[in-house]
Every structure is written in structure tokens, then in C-alpha cells.
Amino acid sequence: MNSQWMILGPATLYMMSMTLTPGPNNIMLTASGANFGFKRTLPHMAGIVGGCFLLFSAIALGLGTLFERFPSIQIALRWLGSAYLLYLAWKIASAPPPDLKRQAHSVPLTFWQAAAFQFANPKAWVMGLALIAGFIPEQGSVIVNALILVGFVELMAFPCLALWAGFGMAIGHWIKSDGAWRLFNVTMGLLTAACVVLILR
């Protein structure tokens, strides 16, 4: 391995530590794992990875600089992201217990919905900006280096996301009554809605 790529180790540790700590994605994955199970939550997890890959790559190619020059774009994105997050919070909070899912036609978040949300997720922006600023090698093509770095760390982040979905699935096995399910979903919805404060502050 080229010596400049020895930085992949520290970059992976950084990404894993950030991915394991609570945030909008992890709260929603926990709720999805509990309500829909691990398998049906896989597209949601893949969407987070795919969305972060696109976002971090775009940051490496200058998206962060564009936001600095035109702050109105970032402001608009924050409000759109807040509105979408509140919509997702309402969906989580109002979700019926699993035994009523077929009647309500409730479905987990899709790949593209999860991917699109990353562009309005403040934690994803913080992760991406720090990753590109601190770990991308200076030698060689910026595009190639960014794709290698971002692709590698996102693959390493997937197991961390799976832990949150698995945690939710374990909670789902533990909850027995409809009342407990509704309380859990309302709690997850409120926690998701609370993340709007991170976006608008």
C-alpha cells in the first residue's frame, strides 16, 4: 500500500466513531428495525451509505465552497431538510403497531429517500467536511483520492449502521403490547423531530 493511504486506518476509526454516535440516521434506523425488521431496513441503510458517498464526494469536488459563496442555497436546504425531517418524524410517531401494518400499508424508508436526506442532514455535512479536510491525500488526483477514501470509509460505516438497525429489531422482539408499540413510535418520532434543532441552529 502506498504510504499516503496509511491514513485510511485513522479515517475509518473517525467514520465509525461518528456513525456509532446518536443522530437522525441512527434514530430512524432504530425505529425502522423495530417496526419492519432488519431485512426490510437494508434499503434504508444502503441509502444512507449511498447518500453519504455522493455528499462527501461532492464536498471534495467543491460543494462546500459553493455553499460558502452562496449561503442562501444552504439556508434553503436547511429549511427543506427540516420540513422533510418533520414529515419523517410524523410518519414514525403515527406508525401503527406491527400487527396493523398490512391494514395501514406502512413501508420503511426507501434507498432514494434515505440517500436524499443525507444532503439535508447536518451530521452528515460535519462528517463529510471533516473527512475531506483531514484525511484526503494531497498527492495525486483529487477525484480519484476522494472516491477511494469516501468509498472505503462508507463500506466500513455500514456495520455501524447495521448495529442500530439490529438494536431496533431487538427492541421490536421485546415489545409485546400495542400500547407499548405506540409509546415507542411516538418517542422515536419526537427524537427525530428534535434533530430539527441541529439543522436550524
N, C-alpha and C positions, 0 to 999 in steps of 0.2 A: 504494500500500500504506500502511495506517495505520502511523504511526511506531512504535507499540508492537510491531508484527510484524517490525520490522527485526531483532529478536532471533532470528528463525528461522535466520539465517546462522550465528551462533555456536553455536546449539543443534544444527544439522546437523553442524558440524565436531566438536562434542563426541561426538555419537552415532556418527559414522563412526570417530573415533579409538578409541572404546570397542569398537565392533563388529569392527574390524580386529585388535585385540589378542587373543591366545590366551585361550580359556575353554572350558567344557564344550560349548557350542553349536558352536564352530569345530572342535574336535577331532572331534566326531561328524559334522559336515558333511564334513570331510576324509575320514574313513573311509567315509562313505556315497558320496561322489563317486568314490572309488577302486573300491569294490565294485559299485556299481549304476549309475554314470554320472550325468551332470548332470541329464538329463531326469527320471529316476526319483527324484532328490533334491529336485526342485522342491517337492513337498508338504511335505517336511521344512522347507525354507526358508520357505515360506509359513506354516507352523505357528509358527515362531519369531517371525515378524513379527506374526501374529495374536495369539499369546500375549502378547507384549510390549505390544501395543496394549491388550489387556484389562487387563494388570497395571498398566501406567503410568496408565491411565485410572482404575482402582480406587484407586491411590495418591493421585491428585489429588482423588478424592472422599472420602478419609478412611481408606482401608485401613491406611495406615501408622500412623495414630493409634490404630486399633483394636488393632493389634499391641502398641503401647506400653501400652495399658490392660490387655491380656490376653496377657502374654508366653507363657503356656502354649500358645496357639494357634501362635505362631511356632516354639516348640520342637518341637511335634508335627509341624509342616510340615517342619522341618529333617530330622527322622528319616525321615519318609515320603519326602522328596526324596532323601535319602542311599540309602535302600533301592532306590528306583527307578533312581537313577543307577548303582548297583552292578549291578542287573539289566541295564541297557543296556550297561554295560561288559562283562559276561559275554557278551552277545549279540554284541558286536563282536569280542571276543577269540576266541570259538569259531566265528566265521563261517568257512565253508569257502571255498576258492579259487573265483573266478567260474565256472570250468567245471563246478563241482559244485553250483552254486546251484539248478538245477532239481531235482536229487535231494533237496536239503535244504529246499526251499521257503522259502528265506530271502527276506525282504522288507525294504525300507527303512522308516524311521520314518514314520508317517502324520502328516497335518496335526494331528489332535487329540492325538496322543501328544506331538508337539513343542510344541504350544501349552500343554498341561497342565504340561509340565516347567518352563516359564518361572516358574511360581508357586513352585517349589522351587529355582530357580537363583539362587544368591547374587549372581552378577554382574549378572543382570537386575534384582534388587532395588536394588543400588547404583546402577546406571544410572538406574532409574526415580526413585528418591528424589532424586538429584542433578538430574535433568532437571526435575522438578516444582518443586523448591525454588529452582532457579537461573534458570529460563528461562520459566516460565509468566507471561504478562502479568497485572498486577494489576487493570487496568480491564476491566469487562465481566463476562459470565457465566463462572464458574469452569468449568462443564461444557463450554460452547462453546469456551472458550480451551484447555481440556485436550484436547478432541477434535481441534481444529485442530493444536495443537502436536505431540501424540503421533502423529497420522496422518501429518503431513508428515515428521517425522524418521524414522518407521518406513519410509516409502517410500524415503527416502534411504539407509537402512541396508541395504536389500535387495541393492544391487550389492556391498556389502562381504561379505555372506554368500555371494553367488554366487562371489566370488573364492576363498573357502575350498573350496567345492564343486568349482570348476574346478581348483584346486590338487590336490585329491584325485583328480580324473579324470585329470590329467596323470601323477600317480604311478601310477595304475592302468595307463596305457599303457606305463609304463617297467618295471613288474614283470612278469617272464616266468614264473618257476618257481613251483610250488605251495608249495615251502618258503619262498620269499621272501614270498608272499602270507600264509602263516600267521604269519610273523615280523612283518609289517606289522600284521596284525589284532590280534595279541597286544599289540604296542606301543601301538596306538591304544586298546585296551581298558584297558591299565594306566594310560595317561594320563587316560582318562576316569574310572577308579576313583580316581585320585589327587585328582581335583577334590572328592571327598567331604570331604577335609581342609578345603576352603574353606567347606563348609556347616556342619560340626560345630565349627569352631574358636570 
